[in-house]
C-alpha cells in the first residue's frame, strides 16, 4: 500500500495539538488547584460574528434594557411626535422581533471556565493571538474594563477595536392620536461588552406607517 505523502505531517499536527492541549490543561489544573484561581480552558475557535452564549449576554435582560432605552429615545423624538402625536409608547405585540448576535474585531474562542471549587461552565471570549498563554487562560467577563483581547494592535491596524452585542429589532408602536395606522419601528442597536458602564446605542431607526384597513404603506421615515 502506497503511503500518503501528507500522512507524517498530519500525524505530527495531531500530536502537536494533543501535546498543546495536555500542557494547557495541566497548567490550568495547577492554577485552579494550587493557586485557587478561575481559569478558562480553550476548546475551539468561533467566528467574529456569532450567536451569543449565556455567559456573554442574557437575552431577556438585554431585550428589557433595549426596550427601556428605546422608550426613552422615542419619548423625545420630535419627528415621531409629529407623525403620531404624543404620547408614543411601545406596544407589546407578537409581531415584535429581536435578532441578537455578538461581533468582535478578534476571533472568539469557546471553552470551559473552571472556578476554584471546580465548578465548570461553557463560555466564549475574544482573544488576540499576541496576548500569550497566561491571558488565554484568564477568565474574560463581559462588562469588565479588561478588553485587551477584544482589541487589534493599534500599531499594526487602523481598525477600531470592538467586542459588542448587536440587536436588529422590529417593534410595534402605540399612538393614541393615530388609531387608524399600524406603526412599526425597525432599528439597529449595539452595546459594548468590554466596558463596565456601557449602554445600548441606537444607530439606525426607520418607522413605517400602514393603514389598518387597506394595508397600504402611508409613510416610511428614517428617524436616525
PyMOL commands that set and color helices and strands:
alter all, ss='L'
color gray80, all
select helices_A, chain A and resi 7-33+59-74+78-84+133-137+148-150
alter helices_A, ss='H'
color red, helices_A
select strands_A, chain A and resi 39-46+49-50+88-91+97-104+108-114+120-126+163-175+181-192+201-211+217-222
alter strands_A, ss='S'
color yellow, strands_A
deselect
rebuild
show_as cartoon
